Amino acid sequence: MPDDSLLFLNTAIAICGIVATITWLKIPPVFALLFGTFYLGLTTTVGAKDTPKAISDGFADVMGDIGILVTFGVILGALLTVTNTMQRLVEAMLGLFGERSIPYVVAVTLSSLFTSIYSDVLLVLSAPLARRLGPRLGPRGRALMGGSLTAGIEVGLVFVAPGVAAVAIAGILDVPLGQMFAVGLAVGLPTALLTTLAFGVLLRYMKWDPERDESAEDTKSGEADEARRARPAVGAPAEVPLGPRTRELPLLLAVAPVLLTLVLIAGGAIAATMSVDPTALVFLTDPVVAIVLGATAAYALASRVRPRDEINGAIATALTQCGPILVLSGVSGSLGFVIEGSGMAEILGDAFTSGFLPPLLLVWIVAAVLHIALGSISVAGITAAGILAPIAGNLDAPLVLVALAAGSGALFVPHVSSNFFWMFQSLLGFSTRGTIKTHTIPMTLASVISLPIILAASMFT
């Protein structure tokens, strides 16, 4: 067995090299992760002979867990956008709860019901709605709406399955998806609500200056028209243009596919907890079956109101969007396999169980540092999961809370290296300074607020 210090040094070089090549050399994360994994395998006991096999096995292991789930989850989200379900549901809830509840309605809806919609697309869809509703809340209304969008979209992304990052992290750490949904929702909903509430209070003490915090164009011309507000930023995903609808689905029917999916996944988690296992129930509540049934129902409903070529275009766009996440998740699984084979898992396990800090707090710190360095929530959360996967089962905490702690840390301090940061700025009409106030601060609040919730949950498990 190699000297522990040399093993630790090579692992540190591999991980720091991954970070450096992504941030400084601007190499795509997939290449950086793969090169770092090769380096670690070749410089440890895994060796030249077994490194390729470990990489292939790790990739296959993760893809077997999440491939169908991510693919059909993103397809379900794309089909919900075709039927305009998200905007219609938010507006219906506003009519029910009133204008003062707008930020909380948006945060709850985006973080629970629409996590299957890819985060960039969800931002493109919800930004015009936020800009239209913001002025109703007063001079800081657009800022408050920006914070609620951040809380809803990003909290749902990392905590609540079938959010892409939540599914990927759960797959890498072998967390049952039904458990990830149920516990993630229990953490995510209060996080989204408390973040929106805390940001609203904090906003009263922050000096919001429209001339400096909103874009110059908006300051001079007032509210821009709807088409300009919905224009995607550089790097935003391509959208399939929607033609005139022949008719609208009843709202409850339009929402039914996502409700079906979530009810089945949650039902499977409840059945597993109660040790109820009739064959038909086990089959129907399996997450793969649930997500496929939901996507199929969404396809059938969308076919009633949209042309077939438009639906197929939306599905093609969804498949393009989920590809990078799938590959990134698979390569992170490869990194985890190589770390385990190198013997580094034992050293990491000792460090995480030394008692110096609670294991979940250490998980949070790892993900937070990676996010600050890498600038991407998904990349940080998935990479942290890949590093932690070999030791996650030995930590004195349930795997689902390890996954949620990684997601919580991955929310910490988003900044200018994130593509989402610039999309948010463009679509909401903020300056860079305004985006830091309305995106970086609420995201950091969500990270800090969710951590004690997760730590508290660990005390009852």
C-alpha positions in Angstrom: 0.0 0.0 0.0 1.5 3.4 -0.9 2.4 5.9 1.7 -0.7 7.7 2.9 0.9 11.1 2.4 1.7 10.4 -1.2 -1.8 9.1 -1.8 -3.3 12.2 -0.2 -1.0 14.4 -2.3 -2.0 12.8 -5.6 -5.7 13.0 -4.7 -5.2 16.7 -3.9 -3.4 17.2 -7.2 -6.2 15.5 -9.1 -9.0 17.5 -7.4 -7.2 20.8 -7.6 -6.3 20.0 -11.2 -9.9 19.5 -12.0 -10.8 22.8 -10.5 -7.9 24.7 -12.1 -8.6 23.3 -15.6 -12.2 24.3 -15.4 -11.8 27.8 -13.9 -8.5 28.9 -15.4 -8.1 27.0 -18.7 -11.9 27.0 -19.3 -11.8 23.3 -20.2 -15.3 21.7 -20.2 -16.0 20.0 -16.8 -16.4 16.5 -18.5 -12.8 16.6 -19.8 -11.4 18.1 -16.6 -13.1 15.4 -14.5 -11.9 12.6 -16.8 -8.3 13.8 -16.9 -8.2 14.2 -13.1 -9.7 10.7 -12.8 -7.1 9.2 -15.1 -4.3 11.0 -13.2 -5.5 9.7 -9.9 -5.8 6.1 -11.2 -2.4 6.1 -12.8 -0.6 7.5 -9.7 -2.2 5.1 -7.2 -2.6 1.4 -6.7 -5.4 1.3 -9.2 -2.7 1.5 -11.9 -2.6 1.6 -15.7 -4.2 -1.8 -16.1 -7.3 -1.3 -13.9 -7.9 2.5 -14.3 -9.9 2.2 -17.6 -12.1 -0.5 -16.1 -12.7 1.5 -12.9 -13.7 4.5 -15.0 -16.1 2.4 -17.2 -17.6 0.6 -14.2 -18.2 3.8 -12.3 -19.7 5.5 -15.3 -22.0 2.5 -16.0 -23.0 2.2 -12.3 -24.3 5.8 -12.2 -25.9 5.8 -15.6 -27.8 2.7 -14.7 -29.2 4.5 -11.7 -30.1 7.9 -13.3 -30.0 7.6 -17.1 -33.7 7.0 -17.6 -34.7 9.2 -14.7 -32.9 12.3 -15.9 -33.9 11.8 -19.5 -37.6 11.4 -19.0 -37.6 13.9 -16.2 -36.3 16.6 -18.5 -38.7 15.4 -21.3 -41.6 15.7 -18.8 -40.5 19.3 -18.0 -40.3 20.2 -21.7 -43.8 18.9 -22.3 -45.1 20.9 -19.4 -43.7 24.0 -21.0 -45.4 23.2 -24.3 -48.8 23.4 -22.6 -47.9 26.6 -20.7 -48.7 24.8 -17.4 -46.2 26.6 -15.2 -47.4 30.2 -15.9 -51.0 29.2 -15.8 -50.7 27.5 -12.4 -48.8 30.4 -10.9 -51.3 32.9 -12.0 -54.2 30.7 -10.7 -52.5 30.5 -7.3 -52.0 34.3 -7.3 -55.7 34.7 -7.9 -56.3 32.4 -4.9 -53.8 33.8 -2.4 -53.6 37.5 -3.5 -50.8 39.8 -4.7 -48.9 40.1 -1.4 -48.3 36.3 -1.5 -46.7 36.5 -5.0 -43.1 35.9 -4.0 -44.0 32.9 -1.8 -46.3 31.4 -4.4 -43.6 31.6 -7.0 -40.9 30.1 -4.6 -43.1 27.2 -3.5 -44.4 26.4 -7.0 -41.0 26.4 -8.7 -39.3 24.4 -5.9 -41.9 21.7 -5.7 -44.0 21.1 -8.8 -41.7 22.2 -11.7 -38.4 20.8 -10.7 -38.4 18.5 -13.7 -38.1 21.6 -16.0 -34.4 22.2 -16.7 -33.3 25.2 -14.5 -32.2 27.4 -17.4 -35.5 26.8 -19.2 -37.5 27.4 -16.0 -35.7 30.8 -15.6 -36.5 31.7 -19.2 -40.2 30.8 -18.7 -40.6 32.5 -15.3 -38.6 35.7 -15.8 -41.2 37.5 -17.8 -43.8 36.6 -15.2 -41.6 38.0 -12.5 -41.0 41.2 -14.3 -44.6 41.7 -14.9 -45.6 41.0 -11.3 -42.7 42.8 -9.6 -44.1 46.4 -10.0 -47.2 45.4 -8.1 -45.1 44.9 -5.0 -43.6 48.4 -4.9 -40.3 49.9 -5.8 -38.3 46.9 -4.6 -40.8 44.5 -6.2 -38.6 43.3 -9.1 -35.8 42.6 -6.7 -38.0 40.6 -4.4 -39.3 38.6 -7.3 -35.8 37.9 -8.4 -35.0 36.5 -5.0 -38.1 34.3 -5.0 -37.1 33.0 -8.5 -33.7 32.1 -7.2 -35.1 30.4 -4.1 -37.6 28.4 -6.1 -35.5 27.3 -9.1 -32.2 26.5 -7.4 -33.6 24.9 -4.2 -35.8 22.6 -6.3 -32.9 21.8 -8.6 -30.7 20.3 -5.8 -33.2 19.1 -3.2 -36.4 17.9 -4.9 -36.5 15.0 -7.3 -37.0 14.9 -10.3 -34.8 18.0 -10.2 -31.8 17.1 -12.5 -29.1 17.8 -9.9 -31.1 16.1 -7.1 -31.5 13.0 -9.2 -27.8 13.0 -10.2 -26.6 13.4 -6.6 -29.0 10.7 -5.4 -27.9 8.3 -8.1 -24.2 8.8 -7.4 -24.7 8.3 -3.6 -27.2 5.4 -4.1 -30.1 7.2 -2.4 -33.6 5.8 -3.3 -35.3 8.5 -5.4 -38.5 8.2 -3.5 -36.6 9.0 -0.3 -34.8 11.9 -2.1 -38.1 13.3 -3.1 -39.9 13.0 0.2 -37.0 14.2 2.5 -35.9 16.7 -0.1 -39.3 18.2 -0.2 -39.4 18.4 3.6 -36.1 20.3 3.5 -36.7 22.2 0.2 -40.1 23.8 0.9 -39.2 25.4 4.2 -35.9 26.5 2.7 -37.6 28.2 -0.2 -40.2 29.9 2.0 -37.7 31.0 4.7 -35.2 32.2 2.1 -37.9 34.4 0.4 -39.0 35.7 3.8 -35.4 36.4 5.0 -34.5 38.1 1.7 -37.6 40.3 1.9 -36.6 41.5 5.3 -33.0 42.0 4.3 -34.0 43.9 1.2 -35.5 46.6 3.4 -32.1 47.3 4.8 -30.2 47.1 1.5 -30.2 50.3 -0.5 -32.0 49.4 -3.8 -31.2 52.0 -6.4 -32.9 51.4 -9.7 -30.4 53.5 -11.5 -27.5 51.4 -10.3 -29.2 48.0 -9.6 -31.3 47.7 -12.7 -30.0 47.8 -16.3 -29.5 51.2 -17.9 -31.9 50.3 -20.7 -34.7 49.6 -18.2 -34.0 52.7 -16.2 -34.3 54.9 -19.3 -37.2 53.2 -20.9 -39.2 51.7 -18.0 -40.7 48.3 -18.4 -39.6 46.7 -21.6 -42.0 44.8 -23.8 -42.8 41.2 -23.3 -40.8 39.9 -26.2 -37.6 41.6 -25.0 -38.1 40.4 -21.5 -38.3 36.8 -22.6 -35.2 37.0 -24.9 -32.7 34.4 -23.7 -29.2 35.5 -22.7 -26.1 34.3 -24.3 -25.7 30.7 -23.5 -29.4 30.2 -22.7 -30.9 27.0 -24.1 -32.7 27.2 -27.4 -36.4 27.3 -27.2 -38.9 25.8 -29.5 -41.1 28.6 -30.8 -44.7 28.1 -29.7 -47.4 28.7 -32.3 -51.0 29.7 -31.5 -52.8 27.2 -29.3 -55.8 25.6 -30.7 -57.2 25.3 -27.2 -56.1 25.2 -23.6 -56.2 22.1 -21.4 -58.1 22.4 -18.1 -55.5 23.5 -15.6 -55.9 20.5 -13.3 -55.6 18.2 -16.3 -52.4 20.0 -17.5 -50.8 19.6 -14.1 -51.9 15.9 -13.8 -48.8 14.3 -15.3 -46.4 15.9 -12.8 -48.8 15.2 -9.9 -49.0 11.6 -11.1 -45.3 11.3 -11.1 -44.8 12.8 -7.7 -47.6 10.8 -6.1 -46.2 7.6 -7.4 -42.6 8.3 -6.3 -43.8 9.5 -2.8 -46.1 6.4 -2.6 -43.2 4.2 -3.3 -41.2 5.8 -0.5 -44.1 5.4 1.9 -44.7 1.8 0.9 -41.0 1.0 1.4 -41.1 2.6 4.9 -44.1 0.5 5.8 -42.7 -2.7 4.2 -45.7 -2.9 1.9 -44.6 -4.7 -1.3 -47.4 -6.0 -3.5 -45.9 -6.6 -7.0 -48.2 -4.2 -8.8 -47.5 -1.4 -6.2 -43.8 -2.0 -6.4 -43.9 -1.8 -10.2 -46.0 1.3 -10.4 -44.2 3.2 -7.7 -40.7 2.5 -9.0 -39.2 5.9 -9.9 -38.4 4.8 -13.5 -41.9 3.6 -14.1 -43.4 6.7 -12.4 -41.3 9.2 -14.5 -42.1 7.3 -17.8 -45.8 7.2 -17.0 -45.8 10.9 -16.2 -43.9 11.8 -19.4 -46.2 9.6 -21.4 -49.3 11.3 -19.9 -47.8 14.7 -20.6 -47.1 13.7 -24.2 -50.7 12.5 -24.7 -52.1 15.7 -23.3 -49.7 18.0 -25.2 -50.7 16.2 -28.4 -54.3 17.4 -27.9 -53.3 21.1 -28.0 -50.0 21.4 -29.9 -48.8 20.3 -33.3 -46.8 17.1 -33.4 -43.7 18.8 -34.9 -43.6 21.3 -32.1 -43.9 18.6 -29.4 -41.1 16.6 -31.1 -39.0 19.7 -31.3 -39.5 20.3 -27.5 -38.4 16.7 -26.8 -35.3 17.0 -29.0 -34.3 20.2 -27.1 -34.8 18.4 -23.8 -32.6 15.6 -24.9 -29.9 18.1 -25.9 -30.1 19.7 -22.4 -29.9 16.5 -20.3 -26.9 15.1 -22.2 -24.2 17.1 -20.5 -25.6 16.4 -17.0 -25.8 12.7 -17.7 -22.2 12.5 -19.0 -21.0 14.7 -16.1 -22.7 12.5 -13.6 -21.3 9.4 -15.1 -17.7 10.7 -15.1 -18.2 11.8 -11.4 -19.2 8.2 -10.7 -15.9 7.1 -12.4 -14.0 9.5 -10.1 -15.7 7.9 -7.1 -14.8 4.4 -8.2 -11.1 5.3 -8.7 -11.0 7.1 -5.3 -12.4 3.9 -3.7 -9.9 1.7 -5.6 -7.0 3.9 -4.6 -7.5 3.5 -0.9 -8.2 7.2 -0.5 -11.7 6.3 0.7 -10.3 5.1 4.0 -8.3 8.3 4.6 -11.4 10.4 3.7 -13.5 8.3 5.9 -11.2 8.8 8.9 -11.2 12.5 8.3 -15.0 12.7 8.1 -15.5 10.6 11.2 -12.8 12.1 13.4 -15.3 14.1 15.4 -13.7 17.4 14.7 -16.8 18.6 12.8 -20.2 16.9 12.2 -19.9 14.8 9.0 -22.8 16.6 7.3 -21.1 20.0 7.9 -18.0 18.7 6.3 -20.0 17.5 3.3 -21.5 20.9 3.1 -18.1 22.6 3.2 -16.7 20.3 0.4 -19.6 21.2 -1.9 -19.5 24.9 -0.9 -15.8 25.2 -1.7 -16.3 23.4 -5.0 -19.1 25.7 -5.9 -17.1 28.8 -5.2 -14.3 27.4 -7.3 -16.3 26.0 -10.1 -19.2 28.4 -10.3 -21.8 25.8 -11.2 -24.3 24.4 -8.8 -24.8 21.1 -10.7 -21.1 20.6 -11.3 -20.2 21.3 -7.7 -23.0 19.1 -6.2 -22.3 16.2 -8.6 -18.5 16.4 -8.2 -18.9 16.5 -4.4 -21.1 13.4 -4.6 -18.5 11.7 -6.7 -15.7 12.4 -4.2 -17.9 11.4 -1.2 -19.6 8.3 -2.7 -16.9 5.8 -1.6 -17.3 6.9 2.1 -20.9 8.0 2.2 -22.1 4.7 3.7 -19.6 4.9 6.5 -20.6 8.4 7.7 -22.8 8.7 10.8 -25.7 10.1 8.9 -28.4 8.8 6.5 -27.4 8.8 2.9 -30.3 11.0 1.9 -29.0 13.7 4.3 -25.5 13.4 2.9 -27.0 14.0 -0.6 -29.0 17.0 0.7 -25.9 18.4 2.5 -24.0 18.3 -0.8 -26.9 20.1 -2.5 -27.0 22.7 0.2 -23.3 23.4 0.0 -23.6 23.6 -3.8 -25.9 26.6 -3.4 -23.3 28.7 -1.5 -22.1 32.0 -3.0 -22.9 31.9 -6.7 -20.9 34.5 -8.6 -19.8 35.8 -12.0 -18.3 32.5 -13.2 -21.8 31.0 -13.4 -23.7 31.1 -16.7 -26.9 31.1 -14.7 -25.8 34.4 -13.1 -25.5 36.1 -16.4 -28.8 34.7 -17.7 -30.5 35.8 -14.5 -29.1 39.3 -15.0 -30.2 39.6 -18.6 -33.6 38.1 -18.2 -34.6 40.0 -15.1 -33.0 43.3 -16.2 -30.5 43.8 -13.4 -27.0 45.3 -13.4 -24.2 43.1 -12.1 -24.5 44.8 -8.7 -28.2 44.2 -8.7 -27.7 40.5 -9.7 -25.4 40.0 -6.7 -28.1 41.4 -4.5 -31.0 39.4 -6.0 -29.2 36.2 -6.9 -26.0 35.7 -5.0 -27.4 36.8 -1.6 -30.7 34.8 -1.8 -28.8 31.7 -2.9 -26.3 32.0 -0.1 -29.3 32.5 2.3 -30.8 29.3 1.0 -27.5 27.4 1.5 -27.1 28.7 5.1 -30.8 28.2 6.0 -31.0 24.7 4.6 -27.9 23.5 6.5 -29.4 23.7 10.1 -32.6 22.1 8.8 -30.6 19.1 7.5 -28.5 19.0 10.7 -31.7 19.0 12.7 -33.2 16.2 10.6 -30.1 14.1 11.4 -30.9 14.3 15.1 -34.2 12.4 14.5 -32.9 9.7 12.2 
